[in-house]
Amino acid sequence: MSGKPRPSLTWWREYTLLDDDYTFIPEDVVKNTLKITELKRQDLLVILTCQASNNNITVPSSCAVTLDLNVKPVEVKIHLYQRPLSADSEVNMTCISNGSRPAVKITWWKCKKQLQHTRESIHRVGVSTSMLTFVPSVDDNGKFLICRAENPLISNSILEDG
């Protein structure tokens, strides 16, 4: 950023000043580098504004950036509407996960084998749902059924309920 007189260059988060430490470099350029050491879930979609001002008469020039973050899911939960399960009787189970951006990939597992024939949907931002239609057999007695939610863009983001 340059100008006459040389402007002050500041970084803002809404109405909070983040950084007013700017430097002058050759060719009448002003520089302010904002260093963010850690981003948190609450920083999602925050708007940061760089503002240049060289007087009290005109409106400062500014440029903004929106922080669009990938975040892990915070919860996964199986909702089972019929208990106990009965062998050879169809049951519908729903798995709901929330807090992830982008949406999680939900998979169902029995023992260590992935189950198919599921239906997934995203109801609203950050909430994903998967429905499993399952017909347990006598051989399934004592086996463990798992719903797994994973953000495909973040390693080690798997959450499970079973």
C-alpha positions as CSV (number, residue, x, y, z in Angstrom):
1,M,0.0,0.0,0.0
2,S,1.4,3.4,-0.9
3,G,0.1,7.0,-0.8
4,K,0.9,10.6,0.0
5,P,1.1,11.1,2.9
6,R,2.1,7.5,3.7
7,P,-0.9,5.8,5.3
8,S,-1.1,3.9,8.6
9,L,-1.9,0.2,7.9
10,T,-4.0,-1.7,10.5
11,W,-5.7,-5.1,10.8
12,W,-9.2,-5.4,12.4
13,R,-11.5,-8.2,13.5
14,E,-14.9,-6.5,13.4
15,Y,-14.3,-3.5,15.6
16,T,-11.3,-4.9,17.5
17,L,-7.9,-3.7,16.5
18,L,-5.6,-6.7,15.9
19,D,-2.4,-5.2,14.7
20,D,-1.2,-1.6,14.1
21,D,2.5,-2.5,13.6
22,Y,3.3,-1.4,10.1
23,T,6.6,-0.7,8.4
24,F,7.7,1.5,5.5
25,I,9.7,-0.2,2.8
26,P,11.3,1.3,-0.4
27,E,9.3,3.0,-3.1
28,D,6.8,4.6,-0.6
29,V,5.2,1.2,0.3
30,V,3.7,0.5,3.7
31,K,3.5,-3.1,4.9
32,N,1.7,-4.8,7.8
33,T,1.8,-8.6,8.0
34,L,-0.8,-10.1,10.3
35,K,0.4,-13.3,11.9
36,I,-2.2,-15.7,13.2
37,T,-0.6,-18.3,15.4
38,E,-3.7,-20.5,16.0
39,L,-7.2,-20.7,14.5
40,K,-10.1,-22.0,16.5
41,R,-13.6,-23.2,15.6
42,Q,-15.0,-19.8,16.6
43,D,-12.9,-18.2,13.9
44,L,-15.0,-19.8,11.2
45,L,-16.3,-17.2,8.8
46,V,-14.7,-14.3,10.8
47,I,-14.0,-11.3,8.6
48,L,-10.5,-9.7,8.9
49,T,-10.0,-6.2,7.5
50,C,-6.8,-4.5,6.5
51,Q,-7.4,-0.7,6.6
52,A,-5.2,2.1,5.2
53,S,-5.7,5.6,6.5
54,N,-3.6,8.7,5.8
55,N,-5.8,11.5,7.1
56,N,-8.9,12.3,9.1
57,I,-10.9,13.7,6.2
58,T,-11.4,10.8,3.8
59,V,-12.8,7.3,4.5
60,P,-10.0,4.8,4.9
61,S,-9.4,2.3,2.1
62,S,-9.9,-1.3,3.2
63,C,-9.7,-4.9,2.0
64,A,-11.3,-7.8,3.8
65,V,-10.8,-11.6,3.9
66,T,-13.2,-14.2,5.3
67,L,-11.7,-17.1,7.2
68,D,-13.2,-20.3,5.7
69,L,-12.0,-23.2,7.9
70,N,-12.2,-26.9,7.7
71,V,-13.2,-28.2,11.2
72,K,-13.7,-31.6,12.7
73,P,-17.0,-33.0,13.8
74,V,-17.8,-32.5,17.4
75,E,-20.4,-35.2,17.9
76,V,-21.8,-38.4,16.4
77,K,-24.8,-40.2,17.8
78,I,-26.9,-43.3,16.8
79,H,-30.6,-42.9,17.3
80,L,-32.4,-46.3,17.6
81,Y,-36.1,-46.1,17.8
82,Q,-36.8,-49.8,18.5
83,R,-35.2,-51.7,21.4
84,P,-34.4,-54.5,21.8
85,L,-33.7,-55.6,18.3
86,S,-35.3,-58.8,17.1
87,A,-33.7,-61.3,14.7
88,D,-35.1,-61.2,11.2
89,S,-37.1,-57.9,11.9
90,E,-36.1,-54.9,9.9
91,V,-35.0,-51.9,11.9
92,N,-34.2,-48.3,10.9
93,M,-31.3,-46.6,12.6
94,T,-30.3,-43.0,12.2
95,C,-26.8,-41.5,12.8
96,I,-26.4,-37.8,13.2
97,S,-23.2,-35.9,13.3
98,N,-22.7,-32.2,13.8
99,G,-20.0,-29.6,13.9
100,S,-18.0,-30.5,10.8
101,R,-17.1,-28.3,7.9
102,P,-17.3,-29.5,5.2
103,A,-19.9,-32.2,5.9
104,V,-18.7,-35.5,7.2
105,K,-18.8,-38.8,5.4
106,I,-20.9,-41.2,7.5
107,T,-20.3,-45.0,7.3
108,W,-21.8,-47.9,9.2
109,W,-19.8,-50.9,10.4
110,K,-20.6,-54.3,11.9
111,C,-17.6,-55.8,13.5
112,K,-14.9,-54.6,11.1
113,K,-17.0,-54.8,7.9
114,Q,-18.5,-51.8,6.3
115,L,-22.2,-52.0,5.7
116,Q,-23.9,-50.8,2.5
117,H,-27.4,-49.6,1.6
118,T,-27.4,-46.4,3.7
119,R,-29.0,-43.1,2.9
120,E,-27.1,-39.9,3.7
121,S,-28.4,-36.3,3.8
122,I,-27.3,-32.9,5.0
123,H,-30.1,-31.1,6.7
124,R,-28.4,-27.8,7.5
125,V,-24.8,-26.5,7.6
126,G,-22.7,-28.7,9.9
127,V,-25.3,-31.4,10.5
128,S,-25.2,-34.7,8.5
129,T,-27.5,-37.7,8.8
130,S,-27.3,-41.2,7.6
131,M,-30.0,-43.8,7.8
132,L,-29.3,-47.6,7.9
133,T,-32.0,-50.2,7.3
134,F,-30.8,-53.3,9.0
135,V,-32.2,-56.8,9.4
136,P,-30.3,-58.5,12.3
137,S,-29.8,-62.2,12.3
138,V,-29.4,-64.6,15.2
139,D,-25.7,-64.6,14.4
140,D,-25.6,-60.8,15.1
141,N,-26.3,-61.4,18.8
142,G,-23.5,-59.7,20.8
143,K,-21.9,-58.1,17.8
144,F,-21.1,-54.4,17.8
145,L,-22.6,-51.9,15.2
146,I,-20.8,-48.6,14.7
147,C,-21.6,-45.3,13.0
148,R,-18.5,-43.5,12.0
149,A,-18.3,-39.8,11.0
150,E,-15.2,-38.5,9.3
151,N,-14.3,-35.1,7.7
152,P,-12.4,-36.3,4.6
153,L,-10.3,-33.2,4.5
154,I,-8.9,-33.6,8.0
155,S,-6.8,-36.5,9.2
156,N,-7.6,-38.1,12.5
157,S,-11.1,-36.6,12.5
158,I,-13.0,-39.8,13.0
159,L,-15.7,-39.9,15.7
160,E,-17.7,-43.1,16.4
161,D,-20.8,-44.2,18.2
162,G,-21.9,-47.8,18.7
